[in-house]
Each structure stands twice: as C-alpha cells, then as structure tokens.
C-alpha cells in the first residue's frame, strides 16, 4: 500500500512540475507573440502610409505622362495620316498600354500557388 501511495505522490509531483513548466512556456510564447504582433502592426502601419503616399503622388504623374505621350503621338500621327485616323490609332495605343498595365498588376497581385 505504501508503494502505491508513493507512486501516486510521485506521479502527482511530476504532473505538477510539468504543469508549471507548460504554464511558463505558454506565458513566454504569448509574450513573444504579443511583441511580434506589435512590431508587425507598427511595420504595416508605416509601410501602408508610405505606400499610400507613393500611390497618391505616382498616379497623377502616370496619368499626366500618359496624356502627354498620347498628345505627342497624336501630333506626330496627324502629319502622317488624317486626324480621325490619328485619333483612333492614339486611342487604341493608350487602351493597349492600359490593358498591359492592368494585366501586369493582376499578375503581381493575383493568386499565387501555395
């Protein structure tokens, strides 16, 4: 009987020690996860603000540059062909360029294989 009670006491002591070890490990991992979460949130916030600023500056520049390129192409094509044909060709060129840009954007942000 004494051996059984000693065995039970030792098993309970072992379970208590393992429980304490598990509790401290879980607390430490949770603390690390919170720290990593804070760093990630700060990094994403700064990165998001920077990306938004670049987007707000870059979009008008791209639109303006495309308009100037189209105007230059139109001026050059008017010397080569009639005005209406030059307008159609310039419009087609701008549409093709925009479609290519959207295609590249969809490739860049599309679904990726896991």
N, C-alpha and C positions, 0 to 999 in steps of 0.2 A: 504494500500500500504506500509505503514511504517512497519507493522508487517511482510509482505512478504520479504521486503528488509533486515530487522533484521534477519529473519530466514536464508536467503541466506548467509548473512555475517557470522553468527554463524556456519553454515554448512561448509563454506569455511575455517574458522578458525580451525574447528575440523579436516577437511581433511589435512590442512597444518601441524597441530600438529601430526597427525597420520603419515603423510609422513616423517616428521623429525624423529619421533620415529622409523619408519621402516628403514629409511636410516642408523641411528646409529646402530640399531640391526644388519643389514646386514653387515655393516663395521666391527663390532665387531666379528661376526661369521666368516667373511672372514679372519680376522687377526688370529683368533684361528685356523682356518683350515690351514692357511699357517704355523703356528708354529707347529701344529701336523704333517703336511707334512714334514717339515724339520727334526723333531725328527725321524719320520719314515724312512726317507731316510738315515739319519745317522745310525740308528739302523740296517737297512737292509744292508748297506754297510759294517759295521763292522761284522755283522753276516755272510754275504756272504764270506768275506775274511777269516774268521775263519773256516767256513765250507769247503772252498776250500783248506785251508792248511791241515785240518784234512783229507780230501779226498786224497790229494797228498801224505800224509805220510801213511795213512791207507791202501791204495790199494796195494802198493808194499809189505807191511808187510803181508797182507792177501794172496797175490799170493805166496810169499815165504813160508809162513806157510803151505799153501795147498800143495805146491810142496814137502816140507819136510814130511808132513803127508802121501802123496802118495808114496814117496820113502820108508818110513818106512813100510807102508802096503805092498808094493811090496816085500821088503826084507823078511818080515815075511811070506807072501804067497808063496814065492819061496821055502821055506822049507817045505811047506805043499802040494804043487802041482807043476805041470810043469810050466816052465817060461811063456809060451804063455798064459796059463790059468790064471796065476797070473797077467800078464799084462792086460788081458781083464777084470778081476774082479776089479783091481785097477782103470782102466779107467771108468768102469761102476759106481763105488763108487764115483769117482770125478764128473762125469756127474750128478748123482743123487743129490749130495750135492750142485752143482752149480744150478741145477734146483730148488731145495728147496729155495735157497737164492734168486733167481730171483722171485719166487712165493711170498716170503715174502716181497720183495721190491715192487712188483706190488700191494700187499695188502696195504702196508704202504702209497704208493703214488697214489693209484688208485682213481677212482671217489668215492666220498662219497655222501650219501643221504643228501639232504638239510634239 
